[in-house]
């Protein structure tokens, strides 16, 4: 499945890496693309949207949609 | 010596940790205090101001003063 998340609070490359890492903790094989400027995170994964969103939120970022 | 650096580009807690880590690479025993809101970094160290500033800049942040 491909999911698009609108993530708030990512300000820099460290944040980008933290979000990618959080997603990969849930799914090692996930493909993750982050657009820092817009806050959009696109994830290709066979895990659930909820599990991925929770991982991002537990890293300290708000998932708006 | 106590030095005050005006650092640009720190946006989040990761950046704060990256700067603290960079300083500690130069001086393990340095005391480092970062004010993210103002960009002020106060370092207590027996290393030179230049060595500390270089370490912060090599981490990707601009030291303005």
N, CA and C atoms of all chains as a GROMACS GRO file, in nm:
protein
  390
    1UNK      N    1   0.083  -0.120   0.000
    1UNK     CA    2   0.000   0.000   0.000
    1UNK      C    3   0.087   0.126   0.000
    2UNK      N    4   0.036   0.230  -0.066
    2UNK     CA    5   0.108   0.358  -0.056
    2UNK      C    6   0.024   0.456   0.025
    3UNK      N    7   0.088   0.509   0.128
    3UNK     CA    8   0.020   0.604   0.216
    3UNK      C    9   0.084   0.741   0.205
    4UNK      N   10   0.002   0.844   0.219
    4UNK     CA   11   0.057   0.979   0.228
    4UNK      C   12   0.019   1.038   0.363
    5UNK      N   13   0.120   1.082   0.436
    5UNK     CA   14   0.096   1.144   0.567
    5UNK      C   15   0.135   1.292   0.561
    6UNK      N   16   0.054   1.373   0.626
    6UNK     CA   17   0.091   1.513   0.641
    6UNK      C   18   0.149   1.527   0.782
    7UNK      N   19   0.279   1.550   0.790
    7UNK     CA   20   0.348   1.548   0.919
    7UNK      C   21   0.391   1.689   0.959
    8UNK      N   22   0.363   1.723   1.083
    8UNK     CA   23   0.399   1.856   1.133
    8UNK      C   24   0.518   1.848   1.228
    9UNK      N   25   0.604   1.947   1.219
    9UNK     CA   26   0.714   1.957   1.315
    9UNK      C   27   0.850   1.913   1.262
   10UNK      N   28   0.854   1.865   1.139
   10UNK     CA   29   0.985   1.830   1.081
   10UNK      C   30   1.052   1.958   1.033
   11UNK      N   31   1.169   1.987   1.089
   11UNK     CA   32   1.233   2.114   1.055
   11UNK      C   33   1.364   2.099   0.980
   12UNK      N   34   1.424   1.982   0.987
   12UNK     CA   35   1.558   1.971   0.930
   12UNK      C   36   1.588   1.827   0.888
   13UNK      N   37   1.706   1.807   0.834
   13UNK     CA   38   1.746   1.675   0.788
   13UNK      C   39   1.747   1.570   0.899
   14UNK      N   40   1.777   1.615   1.022
   14UNK     CA   41   1.773   1.520   1.134
   14UNK      C   42   1.631   1.469   1.153
   15UNK      N   43   1.535   1.560   1.143
   15UNK     CA   44   1.394   1.523   1.160
   15UNK      C   45   1.354   1.426   1.050
   16UNK      N   46   1.397   1.455   0.930
   16UNK     CA   47   1.367   1.367   0.818
   16UNK      C   48   1.418   1.226   0.846
   17UNK      N   49   1.543   1.218   0.890
   17UNK     CA   50   1.601   1.087   0.920
   17UNK      C   51   1.528   1.019   1.035
   18UNK      N   52   1.487   1.097   1.134
   18UNK     CA   53   1.416   1.039   1.249
   18UNK      C   54   1.284   0.978   1.205
   19UNK      N   55   1.214   1.045   1.114
   19UNK     CA   56   1.086   0.994   1.066
   19UNK      C   57   1.108   0.868   0.981
   20UNK      N   58   1.206   0.874   0.893
   20UNK     CA   59   1.236   0.756   0.811
   20UNK      C   60   1.271   0.638   0.901
   21UNK      N   61   1.352   0.664   1.003
   21UNK     CA   62   1.394   0.559   1.095
   21UNK      C   63   1.273   0.501   1.171
   22UNK      N   64   1.184   0.590   1.213
   22UNK     CA   65   1.065   0.545   1.287
   22UNK      C   66   0.979   0.452   1.201
   23UNK      N   67   0.963   0.488   1.076
   23UNK     CA   68   0.884   0.405   0.984
   23UNK      C   69   0.953   0.270   0.962
   24UNK      N   70   1.084   0.274   0.948
   24UNK     CA   71   1.160   0.150   0.924
   24UNK      C   72   1.162   0.059   1.046
   25UNK      N   73   1.136   0.117   1.164
   25UNK     CA   74   1.127   0.033   1.284
   25UNK      C   75   1.002  -0.056   1.276
   26UNK      N   76   0.900  -0.001   1.211
   26UNK     CA   77   0.774  -0.076   1.194
   26UNK      C   78   0.785  -0.171   1.075
   27UNK      N   79   0.852  -0.125   0.971
   27UNK     CA   80   0.863  -0.206   0.849
   27UNK      C   81   1.000  -0.182   0.785
   28UNK      N   82   1.088  -0.278   0.806
   28UNK     CA   83   1.227  -0.268   0.757
   28UNK      C   84   1.233  -0.240   0.607
   29UNK      N   85   1.135  -0.293   0.536
   29UNK     CA   86   1.139  -0.283   0.390
   29UNK      C   87   1.060  -0.166   0.334
   30UNK      N   88   1.010  -0.080   0.421
   30UNK     CA   89   0.929   0.032   0.373
   30UNK      C   90   1.010   0.125   0.283
   31UNK      N   91   0.944   0.177   0.182
   31UNK     CA   92   1.003   0.284   0.102
   31UNK      C   93   0.947   0.414   0.157
   32UNK      N   94   1.035   0.507   0.192
   32UNK     CA   95   0.989   0.630   0.256
   32UNK      C   96   1.045   0.750   0.182
   33UNK      N   97   0.957   0.843   0.150
   33UNK     CA   98   1.001   0.965   0.082
   33UNK      C   99   0.947   1.084   0.162
   34UNK      N  100   1.038   1.172   0.201
   34UNK     CA  101   0.997   1.286   0.284
   34UNK      C  102   1.020   1.416   0.206
   35UNK      N  103   0.919   1.500   0.206
   35UNK     CA  104   0.935   1.635   0.152
   35UNK      C  105   0.931   1.732   0.270
   36UNK      N  106   1.050   1.775   0.310
   36UNK     CA  107   1.061   1.860   0.429
   36UNK      C  108   0.981   1.989   0.415
   37UNK      N  109   0.987   2.047   0.298
   37UNK     CA  110   0.925   2.178   0.275
   37UNK      C  111   0.774   2.172   0.297
   38UNK      N  112   0.713   2.064   0.253
   38UNK     CA  113   0.568   2.054   0.264
   38UNK      C  114   0.524   1.968   0.383
   39UNK      N  115   0.614   1.890   0.439
   39UNK     CA  116   0.579   1.800   0.549
   39UNK      C  117   0.514   1.671   0.502
   40UNK      N  118   0.516   1.650   0.373
   40UNK     CA  119   0.453   1.530   0.320
   40UNK      C  120   0.548   1.409   0.328
   41UNK      N  121   0.493   1.301   0.381
   41UNK     CA  122   0.570   1.176   0.392
   41UNK      C  123   0.493   1.067   0.318
   42UNK      N  124   0.557   1.012   0.218
   42UNK     CA  125   0.495   0.906   0.139
   42UNK      C  126   0.562   0.774   0.175
   43UNK      N  127   0.480   0.677   0.213
   43UNK     CA  128   0.533   0.548   0.257
   43UNK      C  129   0.471   0.436   0.175
   44UNK      N  130   0.557   0.352   0.123
   44UNK     CA  131   0.514   0.231   0.055
   44UNK      C  132   0.542   0.116   0.150
   45UNK      N  133   0.436   0.052   0.197
   45UNK     CA  134   0.454  -0.051   0.301
   45UNK      C  135   0.334  -0.144   0.304
   46UNK      N  136   0.355  -0.266   0.356
   46UNK     CA  137   0.241  -0.356   0.372
   46UNK      C  138   0.187  -0.353   0.515
   47UNK      N  139   0.241  -0.263   0.598
   47UNK     CA  140   0.186  -0.246   0.733
   47UNK      C  141   0.066  -0.152   0.726
   48UNK      N  142  -0.005  -0.141   0.839
   48UNK     CA  143  -0.125  -0.057   0.839
   48UNK      C  144  -0.089   0.092   0.850
   49UNK      N  145  -0.178   0.174   0.798
   49UNK     CA  146  -0.162   0.318   0.808
   49UNK      C  147  -0.149   0.360   0.953
   50UNK      N  148  -0.229   0.300   1.038
   50UNK     CA  149  -0.229   0.336   1.180
   50UNK      C  150  -0.094   0.306   1.245
   51UNK      N  151  -0.039   0.189   1.216
   51UNK     CA  152   0.089   0.150   1.276
   51UNK      C  153   0.200   0.247   1.234
   52UNK      N  154   0.197   0.288   1.107
   52UNK     CA  155   0.299   0.379   1.056
   52UNK      C  156   0.282   0.518   1.116
   53UNK      N  157   0.158   0.564   1.122
   53UNK     CA  158   0.129   0.696   1.179
   53UNK      C  159   0.169   0.699   1.327
   54UNK      N  160   0.139   0.592   1.400
   54UNK     CA  161   0.176   0.586   1.541
   54UNK      C  162   0.326   0.597   1.561
   55UNK      N  163   0.401   0.528   1.475
   55UNK     CA  164   0.547   0.531   1.486
   55UNK      C  165   0.600   0.673   1.466
   56UNK      N  166   0.543   0.744   1.370
   56UNK     CA  167   0.586   0.881   1.343
   56UNK      C  168   0.550   0.972   1.462
   57UNK      N  169   0.432   0.950   1.517
   57UNK     CA  170   0.389   1.033   1.631
   57UNK      C  171   0.472   1.004   1.756
   58UNK      N  172   0.508   0.877   1.773
   58UNK     CA  173   0.589   0.842   1.890
   58UNK      C  174   0.728   0.905   1.880
   59UNK      N  175   0.769   0.937   1.759
   59UNK     CA  176   0.898   1.004   1.739
   59UNK      C  177   0.888   1.153   1.771
   60UNK      N  178   0.766   1.200   1.796
   60UNK     CA  179   0.750   1.339   1.839
   60UNK      C  180   0.692   1.432   1.734
   61UNK      N  181   0.641   1.376   1.626
   61UNK     CA  182   0.584   1.459   1.520
   61UNK      C  183   0.435   1.435   1.510
   62UNK      N  184   0.362   1.539   1.478
   62UNK     CA  185   0.218   1.527   1.468
   62UNK      C  186   0.179   1.485   1.326
   63UNK      N  187   0.096   1.383   1.317
   63UNK     CA  188   0.045   1.342   1.187
   63UNK      C  189  -0.095   1.400   1.172
   64UNK      N  190  -0.106   1.496   1.080
   64UNK     CA  191  -0.231   1.570   1.066
   64UNK      C  192  -0.331   1.493   0.982
   65UNK      N  193  -0.285   1.416   0.889
   65UNK     CA  194  -0.377   1.344   0.801
   65UNK      C  195  -0.305   1.224   0.743
   66UNK      N  196   3.790   2.848   2.991
   66UNK     CA  197   3.733   2.967   2.928
   66UNK      C  198   3.585   2.947   2.901
   67UNK      N  199   3.508   3.056   2.910
   67UNK     CA  200   3.368   3.046   2.869
   67UNK      C  201   3.349   3.126   2.740
   68UNK      N  202   3.295   3.059   2.640
   68UNK     CA  203   3.273   3.122   2.511
   68UNK      C  204   3.123   3.127   2.482
   69UNK      N  205   3.082   3.232   2.414
   69UNK     CA  206   2.944   3.240   2.366
   69UNK      C  207   2.947   3.245   2.214
   70UNK      N  208   2.875   3.154   2.153
   70UNK     CA  209   2.865   3.150   2.006
   70UNK      C  210   2.722   3.180   1.964
   71UNK      N  211   2.709   3.258   1.858
   71UNK     CA  212   2.578   3.279   1.797
   71UNK      C  213   2.570   3.185   1.678
   72UNK      N  214   2.487   3.083   1.690
   72UNK     CA  215   2.482   2.977   1.589
   72UNK      C  216   2.352   2.983   1.509
   73UNK      N  217   2.367   2.975   1.378
   73UNK     CA  218   2.249   2.981   1.290
   73UNK      C  219   2.216   2.844   1.233
   74UNK      N  220   2.089   2.815   1.222
   74UNK     CA  221   2.046   2.693   1.155
   74UNK      C  222   2.001   2.581   1.247
   75UNK      N  223   2.011   2.604   1.378
   75UNK     CA  224   1.960   2.502   1.471
   75UNK      C  225   1.809   2.517   1.481
   76UNK      N  226   1.738   2.412   1.445
   76UNK     CA  227   1.592   2.423   1.442
   76UNK      C  228   1.520   2.334   1.542
   77UNK      N  229   1.588   2.233   1.591
   77UNK     CA  230   1.516   2.136   1.676
   77UNK      C  231   1.611   2.069   1.774
   78UNK      N  232   1.555   1.982   1.854
   78UNK     CA  233   1.634   1.912   1.955
   78UNK      C  234   1.746   1.828   1.897
   79UNK      N  235   1.722   1.774   1.774
   79UNK     CA  236   1.829   1.698   1.709
   79UNK      C  237   1.948   1.788   1.681
   80UNK      N  238   1.918   1.908   1.634
   80UNK     CA  239   2.025   2.004   1.603
   80UNK      C  240   2.102   2.039   1.730
   81UNK      N  241   2.027   2.059   1.837
   81UNK     CA  242   2.090   2.090   1.966
   81UNK      C  243   2.188   1.979   2.004
   82UNK      N  244   2.141   1.855   1.993
   82UNK     CA  245   2.227   1.742   2.027
   82UNK      C  246   2.347   1.732   1.933
   83UNK      N  247   2.324   1.762   1.806
   83UNK     CA  248   2.434   1.755   1.709
   83UNK      C  249   2.544   1.856   1.744
   84UNK      N  250   2.502   1.975   1.786
   84UNK     CA  251   2.599   2.079   1.823
   84UNK      C  252   2.673   2.041   1.951
   85UNK      N  253   2.599   1.993   2.048
   85UNK     CA  254   2.662   1.950   2.174
   85UNK      C  255   2.764   1.839   2.144
   86UNK      N  256   2.723   1.745   2.060
   86UNK     CA  257   2.810   1.633   2.025
   86UNK      C  258   2.936   1.682   1.952
   87UNK      N  259   2.919   1.777   1.862
   87UNK     CA  260   3.033   1.832   1.788
   87UNK      C  261   3.133   1.895   1.883
   88UNK      N  262   3.083   1.970   1.979
   88UNK     CA  263   3.171   2.035   2.076
   88UNK      C  264   3.244   1.930   2.160
   89UNK      N  265   3.171   1.828   2.200
   89UNK     CA  266   3.230   1.723   2.284
   89UNK      C  267   3.333   1.639   2.208
   90UNK      N  268   3.325   1.639   2.076
   90UNK     CA  269   3.426   1.570   1.996
   90UNK      C  270   3.560   1.640   2.010
   91UNK      N  271   3.553   1.772   2.028
   91UNK     CA  272   3.674   1.852   2.045
   91UNK      C  273   3.721   1.847   2.190
   92UNK      N  274   3.624   1.850   2.281
   92UNK     CA  275   3.657   1.852   2.423
   92UNK      C  276   3.553   1.770   2.501
   93UNK      N  277   3.593   1.650   2.536
   93UNK     CA  278   3.504   1.557   2.607
   93UNK      C  279   3.444   1.618   2.733
   94UNK      N  280   3.520   1.705   2.797
   94UNK     CA  281   3.477   1.758   2.925
   94UNK      C  282   3.408   1.893   2.915
   95UNK      N  283   3.382   1.938   2.794
   95UNK     CA  284   3.319   2.069   2.777
   95UNK      C  285   3.180   2.072   2.839
   96UNK      N  286   3.146   2.186   2.896
   96UNK     CA  287   3.009   2.209   2.941
   96UNK      C  288   2.942   2.290   2.831
   97UNK      N  289   2.830   2.243   2.782
   97UNK     CA  290   2.765   2.309   2.668
   97UNK      C  291   2.620   2.339   2.703
   98UNK      N  292   2.581   2.462   2.677
   98UNK     CA  293   2.443   2.501   2.702
   98UNK      C  294   2.390   2.565   2.573
   99UNK      N  295   2.280   2.512   2.524
   99UNK     CA  296   2.224   2.561   2.397
   99UNK      C  297   2.087   2.624   2.422
  100UNK      N  298   2.068   2.744   2.371
  100UNK     CA  299   1.935   2.805   2.372
  100UNK      C  300   1.884   2.804   2.228
  101UNK      N  301   1.797   2.708   2.200
  101UNK     CA  302   1.748   2.690   2.063
  101UNK      C  303   1.678   2.815   2.011
  102UNK      N  304   1.598   2.878   2.096
  102UNK     CA  305   1.516   2.991   2.054
  102UNK      C  306   1.602   3.106   2.004
  103UNK      N  307   1.715   3.128   2.072
  103UNK     CA  308   1.800   3.242   2.036
  103UNK      C  309   1.920   3.200   1.951
  104UNK      N  310   1.953   3.070   1.949
  104UNK     CA  311   2.070   3.023   1.875
  104UNK      C  312   2.199   3.041   1.952
  105UNK      N  313   2.186   3.079   2.080
  105UNK     CA  314   2.306   3.103   2.159
  105UNK      C  315   2.360   2.971   2.217
  106UNK      N  316   2.491   2.952   2.198
  106UNK     CA  317   2.557   2.833   2.251
  106UNK      C  318   2.670   2.879   2.343
  107UNK      N  319   2.660   2.839   2.467
  107UNK     CA  320   2.762   2.877   2.565
  107UNK      C  321   2.845   2.753   2.598
  108UNK      N  322   2.976   2.768   2.582
  108UNK     CA  323   3.066   2.655   2.602
  108UNK      C  324   3.171   2.690   2.706
  109UNK      N  325   3.186   2.602   2.802
  109UNK     CA  326   3.293   2.614   2.902
  109UNK      C  327   3.396   2.508   2.865
  110UNK      N  328   3.514   2.553   2.824
  110UNK     CA  329   3.613   2.458   2.772
  110UNK      C  330   3.753   2.518   2.781
  111UNK      N  331   3.853   2.430   2.784
  111UNK     CA  332   3.990   2.481   2.780
  111UNK      C  333   4.048   2.476   2.639
  112UNK      N  334   3.965   2.438   2.541
  112UNK     CA  335   4.009   2.442   2.401
  112UNK      C  336   3.991   2.583   2.346
  113UNK      N  337   4.045   2.606   2.226
  113UNK     CA  338   4.036   2.741   2.169
  113UNK      C  339   3.898   2.769   2.111
  114UNK      N  340   3.863   2.893   2.107
  114UNK     CA  341   3.737   2.937   2.049
  114UNK      C  342   3.727   2.889   1.903
  115UNK      N  343   3.839   2.901   1.832
  115UNK     CA  344   3.841   2.864   1.691
  115UNK      C  345   3.812   2.715   1.672
  116UNK      N  346   3.875   2.631   1.754
  116UNK     CA  347   3.855   2.486   1.742
  116UNK      C  348   3.709   2.450   1.766
  117UNK      N  349   3.649   2.515   1.864
  117UNK     CA  350   3.508   2.486   1.898
  117UNK      C  351   3.416   2.535   1.786
  118UNK      N  352   3.442   2.656   1.738
  118UNK     CA  353   3.359   2.712   1.630
  118UNK      C  354   3.370   2.627   1.504
  119UNK      N  355   3.491   2.581   1.474
  119UNK     CA  356   3.510   2.496   1.356
  119UNK      C  357   3.428   2.367   1.366
  120UNK      N  358   3.429   2.308   1.483
  120UNK     CA  359   3.354   2.183   1.503
  120UNK      C  360   3.205   2.205   1.479
  121UNK      N  361   3.154   2.317   1.527
  121UNK     CA  362   3.011   2.348   1.509
  121UNK      C  363   2.982   2.370   1.361
  122UNK      N  364   3.073   2.440   1.294
  122UNK     CA  365   3.052   2.468   1.151
  122UNK      C  366   3.062   2.343   1.067
  123UNK      N  367   3.153   2.254   1.105
  123UNK     CA  368   3.166   2.128   1.031
  123UNK      C  369   3.041   2.042   1.046
  124UNK      N  370   2.967   2.065   1.151
  124UNK     CA  371   2.841   1.992   1.172
  124UNK      C  372   2.730   2.051   1.084
  125UNK      N  373   2.758   2.163   1.017
  125UNK     CA  374   2.662   2.218   0.923
  125UNK      C  375   2.589   2.344   0.970
  126UNK      N  376   2.638   2.402   1.079
  126UNK     CA  377   2.574   2.522   1.132
  126UNK      C  378   2.668   2.641   1.118
  127UNK      N  379   2.609   2.755   1.093
  127UNK     CA  380   2.692   2.874   1.075
  127UNK      C  381   2.714   2.942   1.211
  128UNK      N  382   2.840   2.972   1.239
  128UNK     CA  383   2.870   3.045   1.361
  128UNK      C  384   2.888   3.191   1.324
  129UNK      N  385   2.794   3.274   1.369
  129UNK     CA  386   2.792   3.414   1.326
  129UNK      C  387   2.887   3.499   1.410
  130UNK      N  388   2.906   3.459   1.533
  130UNK     CA  389   2.992   3.540   1.621
  130UNK      C  390   3.042   3.453   1.735
   0.00000   0.00000   0.00000
